[in-house]
Amino acid sequence: MKERIKEIIIELLTQRAENVSFAEIERILEWKGISYLGDYSIHIPSNKNVKLWVGMSEDFCKAVVE
């Protein structure tokens, strides 16, 4: 599932040629019927107290980081 999420994110970034928000990625994943919710979060590596996005699946977080 992680690889499919990565493909979708890369495709979206390629099409847009601009920044893409996590909310936009969520909408695309929902539209494609891909589950992304879970107990994981994405944070700033130098400060784990600053959360960028919470409630994501492990696959979603790994796809974004990669």
C-alpha positions as MATLAB code, in Angstrom:
seq = 'MKERIKEIIIELLTQRAENVSFAEIERILEWKGISYLGDYSIHIPSNKNVKLWVGMSEDFCKAVVE';
ca = [
       0.000    0.000    0.000;
       2.895    2.377    0.773;
       4.157    2.161   -2.797;
       0.691    2.952   -4.197;
       0.402    5.986   -1.907;
       3.845    7.155   -3.044;
       2.795    6.794   -6.691;
      -0.296    8.902   -6.089;
       1.656   11.626   -4.272;
       4.317   11.772   -6.993;
       1.654   11.845   -9.702;
      -0.130   14.708   -7.951;
       3.088   16.694   -7.507;
       4.044   16.121  -11.139;
       0.672   17.284  -12.429;
       0.488   20.345  -10.222;
       4.100   21.629  -10.367;
       3.265   23.441   -7.112;
       2.970   22.584   -3.457;
       0.366   20.051   -2.416;
      -1.232   20.015    1.030;
      -1.844   16.964    3.165;
      -5.571   17.715    2.894;
      -5.356   17.515   -0.914;
      -3.506   14.199   -0.700;
      -6.189   12.899    1.679;
      -8.962   13.865   -0.753;
      -7.256   12.048   -3.631;
      -6.670    8.929   -1.507;
     -10.310    8.958   -0.359;
     -11.474    9.376   -3.961;
      -9.348    6.380   -4.974;
     -10.630    4.328   -2.004;
      -7.247    4.058   -0.281;
      -7.170    4.012    3.507;
      -4.738    6.472    5.065;
      -6.034    6.890    8.631;
      -4.202    5.479   11.633;
      -2.310    6.221   14.819;
       0.848    7.712   13.301;
       1.934   11.302   12.830;
       4.446   13.232   10.785;
       6.634   15.596   12.763;
       9.631   17.861   12.309;
      12.715   15.645   12.864;
      14.504   18.223   15.009;
      11.469   18.661   17.281;
       9.089   15.738   17.725;
       6.676   17.993   19.622;
       5.849   19.875   16.405;
       3.388   17.670   14.555;
       2.765   18.414   10.896;
      -0.073   15.908   10.480;
      -1.646   13.405   12.879;
      -3.981   10.442   12.520;
      -2.218    8.879    9.542;
      -1.431    5.254    8.769;
       2.107    3.957    8.965;
       2.141    3.449    5.182;
       1.004    7.026    4.580;
       3.710    8.452    6.841;
       6.442    6.321    5.288;
       5.297    7.259    1.772;
       5.457   10.982    2.571;
       8.860   10.722    4.232;
      10.307    8.707    1.353;
];
